[in-house]
């Protein structure tokens, strides 16, 4: 079964699905590592979201470039390193203490998660052809949902090389979403980014139209910081410190099918409480 079909099947069976942002980390468990992905599944996530970065010799790692100062204590971007160098690095935990954990090769991550969950692969549009070939080589097309900003060059390459791979555009306007429709690809879900809850992307009629076209809606309730607003302020921080009904509940009522969170078990418990 293709990943898009699995996604729709799970949505029908489980209700709103939960994606764990970079796994679930904390303490000595570091985000974008195998322990974090295992932790996410134990925290009842349906989908594991992870980032990919490629080294100068073409090896992929589960790593969000730009986090090197935090995780590696270095200002050097992982994309300028070779794999033999990266394999010798040690990751730092949230207390900035060195651990025995190395950056995980994406091949190892895929093998660890093989057959266990859907995987949303982020941050790989910088090496689009290479990552599409890697997914084929790993024979993981039935689990992967790949995403990118709306870029016609990326979409054309996807149409040419992997039209059956489940795809989710990162959409910030109605006009962007309309561009995606022109391509013969397996467009199964759209990630909606909105700073204001009055944005046309979250009008009831627009989300209803997505559903009528067989598309699912992905919302980011993650709180990256106080400056990046991804879901109109209807986010994890406000759900936890204020009122979940006004935040997670707002997204559910709007018709979002998948919510990406840093707190999957709390969100799972909230979703279950709505059924009681």
VMD Tcl script that draws the C-alpha trace (Angstrom):
set ca {
  {0.00 0.00 0.00}
  {1.34 3.43 -0.91}
  {2.01 5.94 1.86}
  {-0.82 8.23 0.75}
  {-3.32 5.36 0.91}
  {-2.00 4.32 4.33}
  {-2.37 7.90 5.50}
  {-6.03 8.06 4.49}
  {-6.72 4.63 5.98}
  {-5.19 5.64 9.33}
  {-7.11 8.91 9.30}
  {-10.35 7.03 8.86}
  {-9.52 4.48 11.57}
  {-7.89 6.70 14.21}
  {-9.28 10.17 13.66}
  {-6.87 13.10 13.71}
  {-3.32 11.81 13.29}
  {-0.30 12.94 15.29}
  {3.11 13.69 13.81}
  {6.06 13.93 16.20}
  {8.34 16.85 15.35}
  {11.90 15.49 15.04}
  {10.83 12.59 17.23}
  {10.24 13.21 20.92}
  {13.23 14.49 22.84}
  {14.15 15.67 26.32}
  {16.58 14.81 29.07}
  {19.39 12.88 27.41}
  {17.33 11.94 24.35}
  {18.27 14.24 21.47}
  {15.93 15.24 18.65}
  {16.49 13.73 15.21}
  {18.03 10.56 16.64}
  {16.83 6.96 16.74}
  {16.08 7.17 20.50}
  {13.88 10.22 19.83}
  {11.98 8.39 17.09}
  {11.48 5.36 19.32}
  {10.31 7.68 22.09}
  {7.83 9.29 19.71}
  {6.26 5.95 18.86}
  {6.01 5.10 22.55}
  {4.29 8.46 23.00}
  {1.62 7.31 20.52}
  {2.67 9.26 17.45}
  {1.29 8.03 14.12}
  {3.94 9.76 12.01}
  {7.57 10.54 12.72}
  {8.81 13.79 11.20}
  {12.54 14.00 10.62}
  {15.06 16.15 8.80}
  {17.66 15.12 6.27}
  {21.06 16.63 5.49}
  {23.61 15.44 2.93}
  {27.38 15.58 3.38}
  {29.90 16.49 0.69}
  {30.37 12.82 -0.20}
  {26.65 12.17 -0.67}
  {25.74 10.51 2.64}
  {22.44 11.44 4.27}
  {22.03 12.04 8.00}
  {18.98 12.66 10.15}
  {19.94 16.21 10.97}
  {18.53 19.72 10.58}
  {21.34 21.86 9.27}
  {21.55 25.07 11.24}
  {21.38 23.26 14.59}
  {25.14 22.57 14.60}
  {25.92 25.20 17.30}
  {23.44 23.51 19.65}
  {24.01 19.85 18.86}
  {27.66 19.84 17.82}
  {29.06 22.96 19.45}
  {30.20 24.08 16.01}
  {29.30 26.86 13.63}
  {30.22 24.73 10.64}
  {27.30 23.47 8.57}
  {27.01 19.69 8.30}
  {26.57 20.06 4.55}
  {30.22 21.18 4.30}
  {31.49 18.06 6.10}
  {32.23 14.56 4.79}
  {30.73 11.44 6.31}
  {33.92 10.14 7.89}
  {34.15 13.39 9.84}
  {30.46 13.41 10.83}
  {30.60 9.80 12.02}
  {33.21 10.79 14.61}
  {31.19 13.68 16.05}
  {29.29 13.45 19.33}
  {25.95 15.11 19.94}
  {25.19 17.40 22.87}
  {21.98 17.08 24.87}
  {19.67 20.01 25.78}
  {21.92 20.76 28.78}
  {24.80 21.18 26.29}
  {26.53 18.12 27.72}
  {28.34 15.79 25.33}
  {26.74 12.38 24.97}
  {27.91 9.08 23.47}
  {25.39 9.55 20.61}
  {26.65 10.24 17.08}
  {24.59 11.82 14.30}
  {22.50 9.01 12.82}
  {22.85 8.09 9.17}
  {19.49 8.26 7.44}
  {20.01 4.70 6.16}
  {20.16 3.47 9.76}
  {17.08 5.47 10.71}
  {15.07 4.13 7.78}
  {16.05 0.56 8.60}
  {15.10 1.10 12.25}
  {11.67 2.47 11.33}
  {11.04 0.09 8.44}
  {7.48 -1.25 8.63}
  {6.70 0.62 11.86}
  {5.21 4.01 10.96}
  {4.81 6.69 8.34}
  {7.77 9.04 7.99}
  {7.55 12.68 6.98}
  {10.89 13.62 5.44}
  {11.68 17.31 5.77}
  {14.47 19.64 4.71}
  {15.66 17.52 1.78}
  {14.76 19.80 -1.11}
  {18.37 21.07 -1.12}
  {19.34 17.70 -2.63}
  {16.11 16.77 -4.38}
  {17.31 14.31 -7.01}
  {19.67 12.63 -4.56}
  {17.02 12.09 -1.88}
  {14.50 10.71 -4.38}
  {17.11 8.21 -5.57}
  {17.97 7.34 -1.96}
  {14.34 6.59 -1.08}
  {14.07 4.31 -4.11}
  {17.30 2.56 -3.18}
  {16.04 1.98 0.37}
  {12.70 0.65 -0.98}
  {10.83 2.89 1.48}
  {8.35 4.58 -0.84}
  {5.45 2.91 0.98}
  {6.33 4.75 4.23}
  {7.67 8.12 3.13}
  {5.78 11.39 2.77}
  {8.23 13.88 1.33}
  {7.69 17.62 1.40}
  {9.14 20.84 0.05}
  {8.28 24.48 -0.50}
  {6.23 25.06 -3.63}
  {8.89 25.28 -6.33}
  {8.08 24.32 -9.89}
  {11.57 22.92 -10.46}
  {11.15 20.52 -7.53}
  {7.68 19.54 -8.71}
  {8.87 18.86 -12.25}
  {11.70 16.64 -10.99}
  {9.29 14.77 -8.73}
  {6.90 14.25 -11.66}
  {9.76 12.92 -13.78}
  {11.52 10.69 -11.27}
  {9.11 9.65 -8.48}
  {5.51 10.49 -9.40}
  {4.14 7.78 -7.08}
  {5.92 9.04 -3.96}
  {3.56 10.63 -1.45}
  {4.10 14.38 -1.55}
  {3.11 17.29 0.69}
  {3.80 20.89 -0.33}
  {4.52 23.55 2.28}
  {1.84 26.07 1.40}
  {1.63 29.68 2.54}
  {-1.05 30.93 0.14}
  {-3.95 29.70 -1.95}
  {-2.01 30.64 -5.08}
  {0.88 28.39 -4.10}
  {-1.42 25.43 -3.60}
  {-2.94 26.00 -7.05}
  {0.51 25.62 -8.66}
  {0.91 22.13 -7.22}
  {-2.27 20.94 -8.92}
  {-0.68 21.33 -12.36}
  {1.73 18.44 -11.85}
  {1.06 14.71 -12.20}
  {2.37 13.64 -8.83}
  {1.01 11.81 -5.79}
  {-0.13 14.98 -4.04}
  {-1.95 13.59 -1.00}
  {-1.72 16.22 1.73}
  {-0.95 19.91 2.12}
  {0.91 21.61 4.95}
  {-0.84 24.89 5.69}
  {1.28 27.70 7.18}
  {-0.71 30.67 8.47}
  {0.16 33.50 10.84}
  {-3.43 34.68 11.27}
  {-6.52 32.58 11.92}
  {-8.37 34.74 9.37}
  {-6.03 33.63 6.59}
  {-7.89 32.32 3.50}
  {-6.01 29.00 3.91}
  {-8.04 28.20 7.01}
  {-11.45 29.34 5.86}
  {-13.94 26.52 6.33}
  {-14.77 26.50 2.62}
  {-11.12 26.14 1.64}
  {-10.39 23.18 3.92}
  {-13.65 21.60 2.82}
  {-12.50 22.02 -0.79}
  {-9.21 20.25 0.02}
  {-11.14 17.33 1.46}
  {-13.47 17.20 -1.52}
  {-10.37 16.82 -3.73}
  {-9.17 13.90 -1.62}
  {-6.43 15.88 0.12}
  {-5.61 15.89 3.81}
  {-4.67 19.01 5.76}
  {-1.54 19.08 7.93}
  {-1.23 21.71 10.66}
  {1.84 22.63 12.67}
  {0.96 23.19 16.31}
  {4.66 23.09 17.19}
  {6.07 26.20 18.89}
  {9.51 26.80 17.41}
  {9.96 30.07 19.28}
  {8.09 33.31 19.89}
  {8.73 34.64 16.40}
  {7.84 31.85 13.94}
  {4.03 31.65 13.85}
  {2.98 28.54 11.94}
  {-0.65 28.08 12.99}
  {-2.00 31.49 13.93}
  {-0.94 31.08 17.55}
  {-3.01 27.92 17.97}
  {-0.02 25.98 19.20}
  {1.46 23.62 21.77}
  {2.58 26.31 24.19}
  {-0.85 27.86 24.40}
  {-2.57 24.47 24.55}
  {-0.43 23.49 27.54}
  {-0.27 26.79 29.43}
  {-3.77 28.03 28.68}
  {-6.57 25.93 27.22}
  {-6.27 22.94 24.85}
  {-9.79 23.42 23.48}
  {-8.91 26.90 22.21}
  {-5.75 25.67 20.52}
  {-5.53 21.99 19.61}
  {-9.32 21.89 19.66}
  {-9.54 24.85 17.29}
  {-7.37 22.97 14.77}
  {-9.44 19.81 15.09}
  {-12.67 21.75 14.62}
  {-11.22 23.47 11.56}
  {-10.81 20.08 9.92}
  {-7.08 19.43 10.15}
  {-6.31 15.77 9.59}
  {-2.75 15.71 10.94}
  {-1.22 17.84 13.69}
  {2.53 18.07 14.12}
  {3.48 18.51 17.76}
  {6.37 18.30 20.19}
  {4.08 16.70 22.78}
  {2.44 13.69 21.11}
  {1.22 11.92 24.24}
  {-0.43 15.04 25.64}
  {-2.10 15.64 22.32}
  {-3.17 11.98 22.11}
  {-4.75 12.20 25.57}
  {-6.55 15.37 24.57}
  {-7.91 13.82 21.37}
  {-9.11 10.79 23.30}
  {-10.84 13.04 25.86}
  {-12.88 14.60 23.06}
  {-14.37 11.20 22.28}
  {-15.54 10.51 25.83}
}
mol new
graphics top color blue
foreach p $ca { graphics top sphere $p radius 0.5 }
foreach p [lrange $ca 0 end-1] q [lrange $ca 1 end] { graphics top cylinder $p $q radius 0.2 }
display resetview
